[in-house]
Amino acid sequence: MTGRWLLPEGVDRVVLPLLVGKALRAFADGYVAVLLPAYLLALGFGTLDVGILSTATLLGSAFATLAVGAWGHRFHHRNLLLGAALLMLGTGLSFASLSAFLPLLLVAFIGTLNPSSGDVSVFLPLEHARLAESGQGTARTVLFARCSLLGALFAALGALASGVPQLLVSVLRIELLSGFRVMFVLYGLMGGAVWLLYRRMPAPRRECAVAAPQALRESKGVVVRLALLFSLDSFAGGLAINALMALWFFQRFDLSLAAAGSFFFWAGLLSAVSQLIAPKVAERIGLVNTMVFTHIPASICLIAAAFVPTLGLAFTLLFVRALLSQMDVPVRSAFVMEVVTPAERAAAASFTAVPRSLASAISPTIGGAMFAVGWLAAPLVVCGILKISYDLMLWRAFRQHKT
């Protein structure tokens, strides 16, 4: 993984620590999303508790992101990123040492855990604003695609690492619960490594204060419309986040932890491939068309997977979904950065991310409740229908928009 490959031509090398940090965080998120439900079940909690705790993590991320959007322009992004990395360190160590539900709920709300397949943390708007400053036009879209590609690849590797606790049980003869705790300690240590990476970024300079980001002004209208649409998409996605999909596999097919990790590994690799080709597709058919016309088939596959009788068919449909459903991620980020003024990019990234986080925070509890009463197909079906509705509304609203 060299800097030359990661950075498109003409992009400032100062963002390299951001990309490497993204890879480390994605690896940690990849195994946490699979281990979180298993860890909570091992602690004696139920499926509804898994949904509630997942909701708390997303709500906390939403409020932190909202704070970045409202007041983050007063501080240099390097300082905020360093603080977020320390929060990641504390989150992992706290989760490794706690067993009671209420303390875990509090840490989930305050901390940086991510039970979903995408990055919904406070890191996201800070990264996007800095990445957007480092390239223009196609180079910017390629940079976002490579950032998303790194995230998908390392999240896939992280999912594969979710089998480590069972390996520790067989090799070291420790309890499975202790194996889970080791992985949360590792999550915290990766937060420390990310902090060291961010320290390599340029320190704030007083002469740059005049160029500080601004709150939303002239781009407010388009940001509000995008935020409303993105919130619908995220509410739907919250019904099928990785933690709940792992829970679905455990209950529907009695899948082992190692097999679930393998599934999410291959699904992550397919997502990485899709994000690699996303800029080329967007260059041919446009940003909005790329978001919409790859998303709809993915949602149809998710709905179909809810009803198939065998694990092999479910895997096949969900692999096709993985190949298509994340292609919109780098394109969406580039689109938001294109349609707002440069000074408003940090605020736009935050205020489009906050409604997404808030909306996605509500639905895991709903999905967990559906699982608790035995409606195993319902979260997947509702997710697919709502996502298709979002795609059609987005296309109608922005198909004529010139970037």
C-alpha positions in Angstrom: 0.0 0.0 0.0 2.1 2.9 -1.3 1.4 6.6 -1.2 1.7 6.7 -5.0 -1.1 4.2 -5.4 -3.4 5.7 -2.8 -3.1 9.3 -4.0 -4.3 10.3 -7.5 -2.1 12.7 -9.5 -2.2 16.2 -8.2 -3.5 15.3 -4.7 -1.8 16.6 -1.6 0.3 14.0 0.2 -0.8 15.5 3.5 -3.9 13.3 3.4 -2.0 10.1 3.5 -2.2 9.7 7.3 -6.0 10.1 6.9 -6.2 7.2 4.5 -4.0 4.9 6.6 -6.0 5.8 9.7 -9.2 5.1 7.7 -7.9 1.6 7.0 -7.1 0.9 10.6 -10.5 2.1 11.8 -12.3 0.1 9.1 -10.4 -3.1 10.2 -11.6 -2.5 13.8 -15.1 -1.7 12.7 -15.2 -4.8 10.5 -14.8 -7.3 13.4 -16.7 -5.2 16.0 -19.9 -5.2 13.8 -19.8 -9.1 13.8 -18.6 -9.6 17.4 -20.9 -7.1 19.0 -24.1 -9.2 18.9 -22.2 -12.3 19.9 -20.5 -10.5 22.7 -23.8 -9.1 24.1 -25.5 -12.5 23.8 -22.5 -14.1 25.7 -23.1 -11.5 28.4 -26.6 -12.7 28.8 -28.5 -10.0 26.9 -31.3 -10.5 24.3 -31.8 -9.6 20.7 -33.7 -6.4 21.7 -30.8 -5.3 23.8 -28.5 -5.7 20.7 -30.8 -3.4 18.8 -31.0 -0.9 21.6 -27.2 -0.7 22.1 -26.7 -0.4 18.3 -29.2 2.5 18.3 -27.2 4.1 21.1 -23.9 3.9 19.2 -25.5 5.6 16.1 -27.3 8.2 18.2 -24.1 9.2 19.9 -22.3 9.4 16.5 -25.1 11.6 15.2 -24.9 14.1 18.1 -21.1 14.2 17.9 -21.3 14.8 14.1 -23.9 17.5 14.7 -21.5 19.3 17.1 -18.8 19.2 14.5 -21.1 20.8 12.0 -22.3 23.5 14.4 -19.0 24.4 16.1 -16.3 22.4 14.4 -15.3 25.3 12.1 -13.9 27.0 15.2 -11.2 24.4 15.6 -8.6 23.0 13.3 -9.5 19.6 11.9 -6.3 18.0 13.2 -7.2 18.8 16.8 -10.7 17.3 16.4 -9.3 14.2 14.7 -6.8 13.7 17.5 -9.6 14.0 20.1 -11.7 11.4 18.2 -8.8 9.0 18.1 -8.4 9.2 21.9 -12.2 8.6 22.2 -11.7 5.4 20.2 -9.0 4.3 22.5 -11.2 4.8 25.6 -14.2 3.1 23.9 -12.3 -0.1 23.3 -10.8 -0.3 26.7 -14.2 0.5 28.4 -16.1 -2.2 26.4 -13.4 -4.7 27.3 -13.8 -4.1 31.0 -17.6 -3.6 31.5 -20.4 -6.2 31.7 -23.5 -4.4 33.0 -25.9 -3.1 30.3 -26.3 0.5 31.4 -22.5 1.3 31.5 -22.1 -0.4 28.2 -25.0 1.7 26.8 -23.4 4.9 28.1 -20.0 4.0 26.5 -21.8 3.0 23.3 -23.5 6.4 23.2 -20.4 8.5 24.0 -17.8 6.3 22.1 -17.0 5.4 18.6 -18.3 1.9 18.1 -19.7 1.3 14.6 -22.2 -1.6 14.2 -22.9 -0.9 10.5 -21.1 -1.6 7.3 -20.2 2.1 6.6 -18.4 4.8 8.4 -21.0 6.8 10.5 -18.6 8.1 13.1 -17.5 11.7 14.0 -14.4 11.0 11.9 -16.4 11.0 8.7 -17.2 14.8 8.2 -13.7 15.8 9.3 -12.1 13.4 6.8 -14.3 14.4 4.0 -13.7 18.1 4.4 -10.0 17.6 4.3 -10.1 15.1 1.4 -12.2 17.5 -0.6 -9.6 20.2 -0.3 -6.9 18.0 -1.7 -8.3 17.4 -5.2 -10.6 18.8 -7.9 -13.1 17.3 -10.3 -12.3 13.7 -11.3 -9.3 13.6 -9.0 -11.6 14.3 -6.0 -14.0 11.5 -7.0 -11.1 9.1 -7.4 -9.7 10.1 -4.0 -13.0 9.5 -2.3 -13.3 6.2 -4.2 -9.9 5.1 -3.0 -10.7 6.1 0.6 -13.9 4.1 0.4 -12.0 1.2 -1.2 -9.5 1.2 1.7 -12.4 1.2 4.1 -14.2 -1.7 2.4 -11.0 -3.8 2.0 -9.9 -3.5 5.6 -13.5 -3.9 6.9 -13.5 -7.2 5.0 -10.3 -8.2 6.7 -11.7 -7.2 10.0 -14.8 -9.3 9.5 -12.5 -12.3 8.8 -10.8 -11.5 12.1 -14.0 -12.0 14.0 -13.1 -15.7 14.2 -10.1 -14.8 16.4 -11.9 -15.2 19.7 -12.8 -18.9 18.9 -9.2 -19.4 17.8 -8.0 -18.0 21.1 -10.3 -20.4 22.9 -8.9 -23.4 21.1 -5.2 -22.3 21.4 -5.0 -20.6 24.7 -7.9 -22.5 26.4 -9.5 -19.3 27.6 -13.2 -18.6 27.9 -15.0 -17.2 24.8 -16.0 -14.1 26.7 -12.3 -13.4 27.4 -11.6 -13.8 23.7 -14.2 -11.2 22.9 -12.6 -8.8 25.5 -9.2 -9.2 23.8 -10.7 -8.0 20.6 -12.1 -4.9 22.2 -8.7 -4.1 23.8 -7.3 -4.4 20.3 -9.9 -1.9 19.1 -8.7 0.6 21.7 -5.1 0.1 20.8 -5.9 0.8 17.1 -7.4 4.1 18.3 -4.0 4.8 19.9 -2.3 4.0 16.6 -4.7 6.3 14.7 -3.8 9.1 17.2 -0.1 8.6 16.4 -0.9 8.8 12.6 -2.9 12.0 13.0 -0.1 13.6 14.9 1.9 13.5 11.6 -0.6 15.9 9.9 0.4 19.5 9.8 -0.3 21.5 13.0 -2.7 24.5 12.7 -1.1 27.7 11.7 -2.3 31.1 12.8 -2.0 32.5 9.3 -4.6 30.0 8.1 -7.3 31.2 10.4 -8.8 33.5 7.7 -9.5 30.4 5.5 -11.3 28.6 8.3 -14.4 26.7 7.2 -17.8 28.4 7.5 -21.3 27.4 8.6 -23.9 26.7 5.9 -25.1 29.8 4.0 -25.6 29.8 0.3 -25.6 26.0 -0.1 -28.1 25.5 2.7 -31.1 24.7 0.4 -29.4 21.8 -1.5 -27.9 20.5 1.7 -31.3 20.3 3.4 -32.8 18.4 0.4 -29.9 16.0 0.4 -30.0 15.5 4.1 -33.7 14.6 4.0 -33.2 12.1 1.3 -30.1 10.6 2.9 -32.0 10.2 6.2 -34.5 8.0 4.5 -31.8 5.8 3.0 -30.0 5.6 6.4 -33.2 4.7 8.3 -33.7 1.8 5.9 -30.0 0.8 6.1 -30.3 0.7 9.9 -32.6 -2.2 9.6 -29.9 -4.3 8.0 -26.6 -3.1 9.6 -23.9 -5.7 9.8 -24.6 -6.4 13.5 -28.3 -7.2 12.8 -27.4 -9.2 9.6 -25.0 -11.3 11.8 -27.8 -11.8 14.2 -30.1 -12.7 11.3 -27.6 -15.4 10.2 -27.3 -16.7 13.7 -31.1 -17.1 14.2 -32.2 -18.0 10.6 -29.5 -20.5 9.7 -27.7 -21.1 13.0 -24.5 -19.9 11.4 -21.2 -20.1 13.4 -19.3 -17.0 14.3 -16.4 -18.0 12.0 -18.7 -18.6 9.1 -20.4 -15.3 9.6 -17.0 -13.6 9.6 -16.1 -15.3 6.4 -19.3 -14.1 4.7 -18.7 -10.5 5.7 -15.1 -10.8 4.5 -16.1 -11.8 1.0 -19.0 -9.3 1.0 -16.5 -6.7 2.0 -14.2 -7.6 -0.8 -17.0 -7.3 -3.3 -17.9 -3.9 -2.0 -14.3 -2.9 -2.4 -14.3 -4.0 -6.0 -17.4 -2.0 -6.7 -16.0 1.2 -5.1 -12.9 0.8 -7.3 -14.9 1.0 -10.5 -17.4 3.6 -9.2 -15.4 6.6 -10.5 -15.3 5.1 -14.0 -19.1 4.4 -13.9 -19.8 7.9 -12.6 -17.6 9.4 -15.4 -19.8 7.7 -18.0 -23.3 8.0 -16.6 -23.0 10.8 -14.0 -22.9 10.9 -10.2 -26.6 10.7 -9.6 -27.3 7.9 -12.1 -24.5 5.9 -10.5 -26.0 6.3 -7.1 -29.5 5.3 -8.2 -29.0 2.6 -10.9 -26.7 0.5 -8.8 -28.7 0.8 -5.6 -32.1 -0.5 -6.9 -30.9 -4.0 -7.9 -29.0 -4.3 -4.6 -32.3 -3.6 -2.7 -34.2 -6.2 -4.8 -31.5 -8.8 -3.9 -31.9 -8.0 -0.2 -35.7 -8.5 -0.3 -35.3 -11.8 -2.1 -32.7 -13.0 0.4 -35.3 -12.7 3.2 -37.4 -15.5 1.7 -34.9 -18.0 0.1 -34.9 -21.4 1.8 -31.2 -22.2 1.8 -28.1 -20.5 3.1 -26.4 -20.9 -0.3 -29.1 -18.9 -2.1 -29.0 -16.3 0.7 -25.3 -15.9 0.4 -25.5 -15.6 -3.4 -28.1 -12.8 -3.3 -26.3 -10.9 -0.5 -23.0 -11.2 -2.4 -24.7 -9.6 -5.4 -26.0 -6.9 -3.1 -22.6 -6.3 -1.7 -21.2 -5.8 -5.2 -23.7 -3.1 -6.0 -25.0 -1.5 -2.7 -21.8 0.4 -1.8 -20.9 1.8 -5.2 -22.8 5.0 -4.3 -20.7 5.7 -1.2 -17.7 7.5 -2.8 -19.9 9.0 -5.5 -22.3 10.4 -2.9 -19.5 11.9 -1.0 -18.0 13.5 -4.1 -21.5 14.8 -5.1 -22.0 16.6 -1.8 -18.6 18.2 -2.0 -19.3 19.3 -5.6 -22.6 21.0 -5.0 -21.5 23.2 -2.1 -19.0 26.0 -1.8 -15.5 25.1 -0.6 -15.8 27.0 2.6 -19.0 25.1 3.5 -17.8 21.6 2.8 -17.1 20.6 6.5 -20.5 21.9 7.5 -22.2 20.2 4.5 -20.5 16.9 5.3 -21.7 17.2 8.9 -25.2 18.3 8.2 -25.8 15.6 5.6 -24.3 13.0 7.9 -26.2 14.0 11.1 -29.7 13.2 9.7 -28.3 10.0 8.3 -26.9 9.0 11.7 -30.1 10.0 13.6 -32.3 8.1 11.1 -30.1 5.0 11.2 -30.0 5.1 15.0 -33.7 4.6 15.3 -34.1 1.5 13.1 -31.7 -1.0 14.8 -34.0 -1.1 17.8 -37.0 -1.7 15.5 -35.1 -4.4 13.7 -34.1 -6.0 17.0 -37.7 -5.9 18.2 -38.8 -7.6 14.9 -36.3 -10.4 15.5 -37.4 -10.7 19.1 -41.0 -11.5 18.0 -39.9 -13.9 15.3 -40.3 -11.6 12.2 -37.0 -12.5 10.7 -37.8 -11.4 7.2 -39.4 -8.1 8.0 -36.3 -5.9 8.6 -34.8 -7.0 5.2 -38.0 -6.4 3.3 -38.7 -3.0 4.8 -35.1 -2.0 4.3 -35.3 -2.9 0.6 -38.6 -1.2 -0.1 -37.5 2.1 1.6 -34.2 2.1 -0.2 -35.9 1.8 -3.6 -38.2 4.7 -2.6 -35.1 6.8 -1.7 -33.4 6.0 -5.0 -36.4 7.1 -7.1 -36.9 10.3 -5.1 -33.1 11.2 -5.4 -33.2 10.6 -9.2 -36.3 12.7 -9.6 -34.9 15.6 -7.5 -31.3 15.7 -8.9 -31.2 14.0 -12.3 -30.9 17.4 -14.0 -28.4 18.9 -11.5 -25.2 20.1 -13.0 -22.0 19.7 -10.9 
